[in-house]
């Protein structure tokens, strides 16, 4: 892990601000919010950000890259809880219990803005809108997880995989479009094994679904890049209403 403390990006010009914690704060509040940040941490793909059982000392906004949050099960399997993308808020613990109940690993090279938790708590008293922002980002994360769990529990494998791919694709596309980039191919560094660990499927089963989706021209996935040419058609396979999914995935914080 590499840490940088100088010449950090300004929150006002942050490329992911609209999707991140400080997206709800007024411009005149950003200087106080920025003072919370101690550094940016860089991790290489495969490095752990923290382990289950660690005591949380810092909270993070994911600035760039992908992170997998997961638990190791008693039977030796891994259950992926979610895939964190730029803008996601990680590792913040409310209350006295700071013990992490999951692990986090970088699945690509990642950059995170780091905020000492004690500094957060002290600042909330001076900046109540920060507490509202934390509540909002927690609510939308919970809503996304509930939607994903509903799909996993009630739909066949093809719908599960289609839902996961489409939801991640929509979020990624929104991020790059905010940067003025109109390309349809988005970064997709996770493996079919990762997808299986998130959905309770074997990698072989996931591969069969991928092959079927490719045959229907619903996805193009190569060189760690994903394209979904027809989102409406993919939404039908995923058994989800596309406008509702887009609202859930990119509608937070006024984006």
C-alpha positions in Angstrom: 0.0 0.0 0.0 1.2 3.5 -0.9 0.0 6.6 0.9 0.0 10.2 -0.5 -0.6 13.2 1.8 0.3 16.1 -0.5 -1.3 17.7 -3.6 -4.5 15.7 -3.1 -7.4 16.3 -5.5 -9.8 19.1 -4.5 -13.3 18.0 -3.5 -14.9 20.8 -5.6 -13.4 19.3 -8.8 -13.6 15.7 -7.8 -14.6 13.5 -10.7 -16.8 11.2 -8.6 -18.2 13.8 -6.2 -21.8 13.5 -7.5 -21.7 9.8 -6.6 -19.8 10.0 -3.4 -20.3 11.0 0.3 -19.7 14.7 -0.2 -22.1 15.0 -3.2 -24.9 16.2 -0.9 -22.8 19.0 0.7 -23.0 22.6 -0.5 -19.9 24.0 -2.1 -19.2 26.3 0.9 -19.1 23.2 3.2 -16.5 21.3 1.2 -13.5 22.9 2.8 -14.6 21.6 6.2 -15.3 18.2 4.6 -11.9 18.1 2.8 -10.1 18.8 6.1 -11.3 15.4 7.3 -9.2 13.6 4.7 -5.8 12.6 5.9 -4.4 11.1 2.7 -5.1 9.0 -0.4 -4.1 5.3 -0.2 -3.2 3.3 -3.3 -3.5 -0.5 -3.3 -2.5 -2.9 -6.1 -4.8 -5.6 -7.3 -4.9 -8.5 -4.8 -4.0 -6.4 -1.8 -6.3 -6.4 1.2 -7.6 -3.0 2.5 -8.6 -4.7 5.8 -9.5 -8.0 7.2 -12.6 -9.3 9.1 -11.9 -8.8 12.8 -9.8 -5.6 12.2 -10.6 -2.5 14.2 -11.7 0.3 11.9 -9.5 3.4 12.3 -10.4 5.1 9.0 -13.3 5.3 6.6 -12.7 5.5 2.9 -14.3 6.9 -0.2 -13.3 4.7 -3.2 -11.8 7.2 -5.7 -10.8 4.8 -8.4 -10.9 1.1 -9.1 -12.9 -1.9 -7.8 -13.0 -3.5 -4.3 -14.6 -6.8 -3.3 -16.2 -7.0 0.2 -16.6 -10.6 1.3 -16.8 -13.1 4.2 -15.0 -16.4 4.5 -17.6 -19.1 5.4 -17.0 -22.0 7.7 -17.1 -24.5 4.9 -14.1 -22.7 3.2 -16.2 -21.0 0.6 -16.3 -17.2 0.1 -19.4 -15.1 0.0 -19.0 -11.8 -1.8 -21.3 -9.2 -0.2 -20.9 -6.6 -2.9 -18.6 -5.0 -5.4 -17.6 -1.5 -4.4 -17.1 1.0 -7.2 -15.9 4.6 -7.3 -18.0 6.8 -5.0 -18.7 4.0 -2.5 -18.1 4.7 1.2 -16.3 1.9 3.1 -15.3 0.9 6.6 -17.3 3.5 8.5 -18.6 2.1 11.8 -21.4 3.8 13.7 -21.4 3.3 17.5 -18.7 1.9 19.8 -18.2 -1.4 18.0 -15.5 -0.9 15.3 -14.8 -4.5 14.6 -15.1 -5.2 10.9 -17.5 -8.1 10.1 -16.0 -8.7 6.6 -12.8 -8.3 4.6 -12.1 -6.1 1.6 -9.7 -6.8 -1.2 -8.7 -4.7 -4.3 -9.7 -6.5 -7.5 -7.9 -3.8 -9.6 -5.5 -1.1 -8.7 -7.4 1.2 -6.5 -7.2 4.7 -4.9 -9.1 5.6 -1.8 -9.5 8.9 0.1 -8.9 8.1 3.8 -10.7 9.8 6.7 -9.8 9.1 10.3 -13.0 8.0 12.0 -12.5 10.2 15.1 -12.1 13.2 13.0 -15.4 12.4 11.3 -17.3 12.2 14.6 -15.9 15.5 15.8 -16.8 17.2 12.6 -20.4 16.0 12.5 -21.2 18.2 15.5 -20.1 21.2 13.4 -21.4 20.0 10.1 -24.8 18.3 10.6 -25.2 17.9 6.8 -22.4 15.4 7.0 -24.5 13.1 9.2 -27.3 13.4 6.6 -24.9 12.5 3.8 -23.6 9.4 5.7 -27.2 8.3 6.4 -28.1 8.8 2.7 -25.2 6.8 1.4 -25.9 4.1 3.9 -29.6 4.0 2.8 -28.8 3.7 -0.9 -26.2 1.0 -0.2 -28.7 -1.0 1.8 -31.4 -0.6 -0.8 -29.1 -1.8 -3.5 -28.1 -4.8 -1.4 -31.8 -5.6 -0.7 -32.6 -5.5 -4.4 -29.7 -7.8 -5.2 -30.6 -10.3 -2.5 -34.2 -10.4 -3.7 -33.0 -11.2 -7.2 -30.6 -13.9 -6.0 -33.2 -15.5 -3.8 -36.1 -15.6 -6.3 -34.7 -15.9 -9.9 -32.9 -18.5 -12.0 -29.2 -18.3 -12.7 -29.5 -16.5 -16.0 -31.6 -13.7 -14.4 -29.2 -13.5 -11.4 -26.1 -13.0 -13.7 -27.9 -10.6 -16.0 -29.0 -8.5 -13.0 -25.5 -8.3 -11.6 -23.9 -7.5 -14.9 -26.5 -4.9 -15.8 -26.4 -3.1 -12.4 -22.6 -2.9 -12.4 -22.7 -1.8 -16.1 -25.2 1.0 -15.4 -23.2 2.3 -12.5 -19.9 2.3 -14.4 -21.5 4.0 -17.5 -22.9 6.7 -15.2 -19.5 7.4 -13.8 -17.7 7.6 -17.1 -20.5 9.7 -18.7 -20.1 12.2 -15.8 -16.5 12.5 -17.0 -17.7 13.4 -20.5 -16.8 9.9 -21.8 -19.4 8.4 -24.1 -17.8 5.0 -24.7 -20.0 2.0 -24.2 -17.3 -0.4 -23.0 -16.7 -0.2 -19.2 -14.0 -1.6 -17.0 -14.8 -5.1 -15.7 -12.0 -6.6 -13.7 -13.9 -9.3 -11.9 -13.8 -13.0 -12.9 -16.6 -15.5 -13.4 -15.5 -17.1 -10.1 -16.1 -13.7 -8.4 -19.6 -13.6 -9.9 -20.2 -17.1 -8.7 -19.2 -16.3 -5.2 -21.5 -13.3 -5.2 -24.5 -15.2 -6.6 -24.1 -18.7 -5.0 -23.3 -20.3 -8.4 -20.3 -22.4 -9.6 -17.9 -20.8 -12.0 -18.8 -23.4 -14.5 -22.5 -22.4 -14.2 -21.6 -18.8 -14.6 -19.6 -19.6 -17.7 -22.6 -21.3 -19.3 -24.7 -18.3 -18.6 -22.1 -16.0 -20.1 -21.9 -18.2 -23.3 -25.7 -18.0 -23.6 -25.8 -14.2 -23.1 -23.1 -13.9 -25.8 -25.0 -16.1 -28.2 -28.0 -13.7 -27.8 -25.7 -10.7 -28.4 -26.7 -9.4 -25.0 -23.1 -8.9 -23.7 -19.6 -8.4 -25.1 -17.0 -9.2 -22.5 -13.2 -9.4 -23.2 -10.0 -7.9 -22.1 -11.6 -6.9 -18.7 -14.1 -4.7 -20.5 -17.9 -5.2 -20.6 -20.4 -3.9 -23.1 -24.2 -4.4 -23.0 -25.5 -3.3 -26.4 -29.2 -3.4 -25.5 -29.9 -2.6 -21.9 -33.7 -3.1 -22.4 -33.2 -6.6 -23.7 -30.8 -7.4 -20.8 -33.3 -6.0 -18.3 -35.9 -8.4 -19.6 -33.5 -11.3 -19.0 -32.8 -9.9 -15.6 -36.5 -9.7 -14.8 -36.2 -6.0 -13.7 -37.7 -2.7 -14.8 -34.8 -0.8 -16.4 -35.9 2.8 -15.4 -36.3 1.6 -11.8 -32.9 -0.1 -11.8 -31.2 3.0 -13.2 -32.8 5.1 -10.5 -31.5 2.7 -7.9 -28.0 2.5 -9.3 -27.4 6.1 -10.2 -30.2 8.1 -8.7 -28.5 8.8 -5.4 -27.2 12.2 -4.4 -29.0 14.0 -7.2 -27.1 12.3 -10.1 
